[in-house]
Amino acid sequence: MRVIAKKALREFWEIHPDSEQQLKAWFREAESAEWGNPNQVKQMYPTVSILSDNRIVFNIKGNTYRLIVKIKVMIYLFTLTLIFEASFF
């Protein structure tokens, strides 16, 4: 899988250094993965949440942060948005 937003991950962990190791681990795993749809991700990560439009929510650092990933199935790219847990309140 090709992840196209490593810069966004890096910028996030520079502001929130407590997330760095988990985001780096997620990046390595995602790059080597061959996910074609959200259900394949769910098989590997049972705690992810699957949203509409091929979006997946990963809990980062014990659900302190959430990483929302969108799978572009046709070209196998990830785009992502990082959301703070607090932004859900």
N, C-alpha and C positions, 0 to 999 in steps of 0.2 A: 504494500500500500504506500502511496506517496502522500506525505503530509505536507501541505503547502503553507502552513502558518507557524513554522518554528519560531520565527521572529516574535510573534504574538506571545508564544509560551515564554520565551526568554524575557521579554519586557515585563510579563506578569510576575515571573519568579524574582526578577530584580527588585520589584516593589514588595513582593511577599516571599521572602527567602525561605520560609517554612514549607513552601510548596515545591521548591526546586527539585528535590530528589524524586518525588513522585511524578512530577511532570516529565522529567527526563526519562524515567522508567516507562511511562506511558508512551512517550515518543518512540523509544527503541522498540517496544512491543508492537506499536501500530505500524511502524515502518516495515517490520518483518511479517506482519499479518497479511492474509489474503482474504479479507472479509468482502463478500459480495453483497451482503444485505444485513440489516440490523439483527436479524435472528441469529446469524452466525456469531456476531459480537456477544449476544446474550448467552450463547453456549459457553464462551470462554470467560465471560464476566457476568455471572448470574445476578449481580446487584445493580447492573445498569438499568436505566429506565429508557424505554423506547417511546419516542414521540412521533407525531405525524411528520410527513415529508422527509423520511429517512434520517431523522435526527436521533442522537443517542446522548444520554446524560451519564457521564462518569463522575463518581464521587471522588474528590481529591482531598487527601489529608483528613480522613475520617469524616467526610461530608462537610468540612469547613468551607471548601470551594467546590464548585461544580464546573465541569468541562463539558460543554455542549458541542457535539461533533456532528457534522452533516456528511453523509456518505454520498458521493456523486458516483452512482453505480456505473454509468456508461463509461466514464473515463477513470474510475478508481482514484479519486482524489478526496482528501478530507479538507473541509473548511471548518473553522471552529470559532467559538465565542466563549470567553470565560466570564462566569457570573459569580458574584459573591453570594453566599448563602443569605446574607442580610437583605439582598435586593429582592427577595421573595416576600418580604414582610411589608 
